[in-house]
Amino acid sequence: MTDLSAIKQKIVDILLLDTVLCTLLDEDPAGDVPIYNGWQFGKHPVFPSVTVTDIVDSGEVSGLSDGFDGTYRYEWSYVVVQIDVWAPNEASRDSITTQVRKAMLSATTDFTGLGVYFLSSLIAVVNEPNELVFRHSIRYNVFYEVSAEVTEDEE
């Protein structure tokens, strides 16, 4: 069982463990690899860099299951997680995107063990060539388990 913030942090952690990706990204002004959990508001953007955000969190019960004894239940929640690749040119953007996708693919079993299932991905090109910002947005459709406690009223 997990929550959305743990999923996003796990993605960041997995990307930070990929040595090829870290080499492609270099360091930000603070000396860290520029892979961020969330948008970097109020900071000067670093290129190249990677950000991990959630853009859709349904908050709905997409499915329900239990142990048939009424003491334990879990719900399936749905979210779209977006990994943005920011780069100063197309070649850099494309190589970073390829490595991000490889890292995510190799981490499938890590996520499955947490009750997190990546269903599909979609890449959108969101370039701003006048500003010299080249960006890919990789969106993953994700289902994850959330524990639901049974109250006395439900029994």
N, C-alpha and C positions, 0 to 999 in steps of 0.2 A: 504494500500500500504506500502511496506517495501523494504528494501534492504538486501543483504546477510550479511553484518556486524551486522545488527539489529537482524537477525535470529539467528546467532551464539551467540550473547550476550543474547538473550532471552533464549536459551537453557542453557547457563551457569547459568543464574538467576534462572531458574526453578530447575536445579539440586542443586543449593545452598540452595533452600528453602526446600529440602527434608531432614528432620532431621535424618532419618535412614541412608541415604547415607552419610551425613556429619559425622555421628558417625563411619561409616565403614572406612572413609578416614582419620580421625584424623586431624592433622594440619601440615603445612609445616614449615620450619625453621623461616619464617616471622610471624608465628602465624595465618596464613590464612588457610581456607579449600582448599586443593589442587585440585581445579577444574579450569582449565585454558582455556582461549579463545586463541587457537593457540598453536603451538609448543613452548616449553620452551628452545630455543636455548641459549647456553652460560651459562646455569644454571645447577647445579648438579641435576640430576633427583630425584624426590621425589617418593617413593613407600609406600603405594599405592597412585595413583592420577588418574585424568581424564582430557583428553584434547579434545577440540572441534575444528575441522578444516574443511575446505571445500576442497574436492579433485577434483571435477569436477564442473565447472561453465560454462555452454554452451554459455552464452552470446547471444544466439539466441532467436528469437521470436518463441516460441513454439505454440503460439495461439494469436489471436487478437480479441478484442471485443470492442464495443463502444455503446454509447447511441443512435445511429442512427441519430444524429443531427450534427455529425462532430465536436463537441466541446470537447469531452472527449474520450480518449482511454486508455486502459490498455493492457499490454502484459503479457504473462505467461513466466517466465524464469524457467529453470531447473537447479538443483544443486544436487550434492551428498555431504551430510554432514557426516563426520566421527567422531564418539565419540570413543576415545581410552581409555581403562581401563588398567592401568599399576599396576602390583602388584608383591610382592615378592614370592607368591606361588599360586597354582591353586585354592585352597579353597577361598582365599581372592578375587582373580580375578572373580571367578564365583559368589560370593555373591554380589560384587559391580556391576557386569554386570546385574544381576537380578534386582537390585534396580534402576539402570539407566533406564532400559527398563520400569519398573513400573512408574517411574517419567515421562518419555516421553509419555507413554500411557495416563496417567491421565491429561496431559497438552494439549490433542488434541483440546479441545474447545478454549483454550487460543490462539493457533496458528491459528485456523480457523478464529477467529475474526480479525487477522492481515492479512488475505489473504494468509496464508501459509498452504500447504497441504502435509502431510507426506504420501507417497504412500506405501512404503514397507521398511523392514529392513532386513539386512543380517549380520550375525555375522561370522567373520573370526578369527581363532586362529592364533596368530602371536607370538608364544613363542620363547624365546632365552634361553633355559635351561642352556646352558653353562655359560651364563652371569647372571643367576638367575633373568631373566625378564620374567614375565608371562603376556601376553597381549591379550586382545580381541579388535578387531576393529568392531564396530557396524556402518554399513553404512545405511543411510536413503536416499531414493530417495525423493526429495522435489520439488514441484512446488510452485512458489510464484508470486504474482502480482507486476508488476512494472508500474507505471503511465507513459504514453507517451503523451507529450504535442503535440497538433495539431498546425502546423505552417501555415502561410498564403499560402505557396506553395502547401500544401496538400489539401487545400479546393477547 
